[in-house]
Amino acid sequence: MSKAERPGGREPVRLAVRKTYKLYIGGAFPRSESGRSYVVTSSKGEFLANASKASRKDARDAVSAARKAFGGWSGATPYNRGQILYRVAEMLESRRAQFVAELTDAGTRKAGEVVDAAVDRLVWYAGWADKIAAVAGSTNPVAGPYFNVSSPEPTGVVAVVAPDEPLLGLVSVIAPVIVTGNTCVVIAGERAPLPAITLAEVLATSDLPGGVVNILTGSVKEIAPWLAAHMDVNAIDLTGVTDPDLAVACEEGAAENLKRVLRPAATDWSADPGTKRLTVFLETKTVWHPTGV
């Protein structure tokens, strides 16, 4: 009898290895410290996977990782940040089939076009890395013997509530935050989080330092208020918050340490993004320097 056969001549049945969708914190893929998970289903209600359900402790760990990574990432040259973002686009392109399958399961129409648009969006933002300072900065005329120069600098750690658009929207909120030198903690869309964790796998293999992007899956209502009130978070993007009461609660929490807040707004993710998201999480440093004799 052949080793490949069972008694009766039947081929052995291979058990598929089910993928575990974990969090992405500090460049690693831990399970939630709470041990919780939740069921992710397709647009037709079919079981897809169990995703980790992040806790308040996971959010704190993600903020700590983002803060630790901020110094090195903000200190990298804009050209280098652009190179890394372009590498992310390359790696996303190489996993196109997987993203198409996950987006199709989530109910996204023309999933292939959406993946292509996400790759193009990353390349577009990568190109801005070494140009945004020239656009957002200025040399100012002053009444005195001084040079007066204003230049943009990254805000710091940015919390991002991602929109329900599971790939193009996700890329469109992460890329402008990190290409300008910030680090971020992202709450993935609760309904369809699987493309977000697959994107984390892309980031982990794209030369992006651990901690620059941290991705949490789970309840937006549970995690967002804690990030909004966290004293080591410098800004928060509420784009993915659809509950008006939750948005108000997050803004009130953010006011405790004067965070920058980007309020929720309906967005066409397929449209030209412009430069608003590049500049909204930048601070302006102005330097006075004597002209000399």
Secondary structure, 3 states (H helix, E strand, C coil): CCCCCCCCCCCCCCCCCCCCECCEECCECCCCCCCCEEEEECCCCCEEEEEECCCHHHHHHHHHHHHHHHHHHHHCCHHHHHHHHHHHHHHHHHCHHHHHHHHHHCCCCCHHHHHHHHHHHHHHHHHHCCCHHHHHCEECCCCCCEEEEEEEEECCEEEEECCCCCCHHHHHHHHHHHHCCCEEEEECCCCCCHHHHHHHHHHHCCCCCCCCEEEECCCHHHHHHHHHHCCCCCEEECCCCCCHHHHHHHHHHHHHHCCEEECCCCCCCCCCCCCHHHHCCEEEEEEEEECCC
